[in-house]
Amino acid sequence: MAEIDFVIAWVDGEDPEWKKRKAAAIGSELSDDREERYRDWDLLRYWFRGVEKFAPWVRKVWFICDQEPPAWLNRECPKLEIVRHEDFLPEEYRPAFSSHPIELNMHRIKGLSEHFVYFNDDMFLLSPVNEDFFFRNGLPRDSALLNPVPTLDLRGREKDARIFTIPLNNMEYLNRSYSFRKSVKKNPLKWLNYRYGKSLFRNLLLMVWPRFVGFDELHLPQAFLKSSFVKAWETDGDVMDATSRHSIRNDRDVNQWLVREQQLARGEFVPRSPKTGLVFDLDRDNEAVARTIRQQTVKMICMNDAAFEKNRFQAIRGQLQAAFQTILPHPSVFEKEEAGRK
């Protein structure tokens, strides 16, 4: 089995110096600058505890940040590599307050393994996983689930949001560079695979269209080949460069989903069931989120932030911290000893 790394991007949205730098970069009416894009839930230590307990085989954790890492983080841990933006982002792409430039340039991290798994900081492991869960035969495990991109009222689905234009942009560039018909003809059993369950029937129905119509984006930790990013820059360097120059999220951006979709189009993946984890929107059913964590009913979880008042945020944060403490009470090697005892 090839060596596998984890990559996680983190930001402390309460850091006053970071806030000043971000405020100076805002100026476009097409920017998505909602507070929940940057809010820190103080759950990061449980992310590291989960990695140590549930994926001890990982070679390195690459921790991307543009500010001082948490004081409790053990910088001497041999498995930890702290990556500042200036370490891999070209000067013309800095400062970056959007995740998109960071994601699209991860392949530039010096020393990163060819096989890596990318996590947002709201994605956690809840139970043991092995290397085969993410990669098999040197290829990422994934599910090619077709699903049309909704083009009606893209901006109206979420106040001041821009995320819903991204799948549309991704499809524009995917179809520019890849043929749907050729992709299916080359790897038919990767598109029509029994592991997809009921989604297999939707794939069959959408095969009548001559172009990629869109994908289910599962919003969970994603397995990548580093070389896939190199190929994406070769085929779509214009939009990758334009996106990387946007300090704040923009309607015209693409994101790392495009790289994932290109892996699918080339057949560089091994099919698996899409039932690998659960995605929750916080403040809808927070007890269900906490219960899922405590009972460890899935291997992975993502907890999408939402807009709510500070008091509500603090209450939910305490509820989630208590749930994680139940399953991950012990400090990891990624924590300083004195911090871990607190």
HELIX and SHEET records of a PDB file:
HELIX    1   1 PRO A   16  ALA A   25  1                                  10    
HELIX    2   2 GLU A   35  ARG A   37  5                                   3    
HELIX    3   3 LEU A   44  PHE A   54  1                                  11    
HELIX    4   4 HIS A   85  PHE A   88  1                                   4    
HELIX    5   5 GLU A   91  TYR A   93  5                                   3    
HELIX    6   6 SER A   99  LEU A  104  1                                   6    
HELIX    7   7 MET A  106  ARG A  108  5                                   3    
HELIX    8   8 GLU A  131  PHE A  134  1                                   4    
HELIX    9   9 ILE A  163  THR A  165  5                                   3    
HELIX   10  10 ILE A  166  SER A  177  1                                  12    
HELIX   11  11 PHE A  180  LYS A  186  1                                   7    
HELIX   12  12 PRO A  188  TRP A  191  1                                   4    
HELIX   13  13 TYR A  194  TYR A  196  5                                   3    
HELIX   14  14 SER A  199  LEU A  206  1                                   8    
HELIX   15  15 LYS A  226  SER A  244  1                                  19    
HELIX   16  16 GLN A  256  ARG A  266  1                                  11    
HELIX   17  17 ASN A  286  GLN A  295  1                                  10    
HELIX   18  18 LYS A  310  ILE A  327  1                                  18    
HELIX   19  19 GLU A  337  GLY A  340  1                                   4    
SHEET    1   A 5 LEU A  80  ARG A  84  0                                        
SHEET    2   A 5 VAL A  61  CYS A  65  1                                        
SHEET    3   A 5 ILE A   4  ALA A   9  1                                        
SHEET    4   A 5 HIS A 115  PHE A 119  1                                        
SHEET    5   A 5 GLN A 222  LEU A 225 -1                                        
SHEET    1   B 2 SER A  31  ASP A  32  0                                        
SHEET    2   B 2 ARG A 249  ASN A 250 -1                                        
SHEET    1   C 3 MET A 123  LEU A 125  0                                        
SHEET    2   C 3 MET A 300  ASN A 304 -1                                        
SHEET    3   C 3 GLY A 277  ASP A 281  1                                        
SHEET    1   D 3 PHE A 135  ARG A 136  0                                        
SHEET    2   D 3 LEU A 139  ASP A 142 -1                                        
SHEET    3   D 3 VAL A 270  PRO A 271  1                                        
END                                                                             
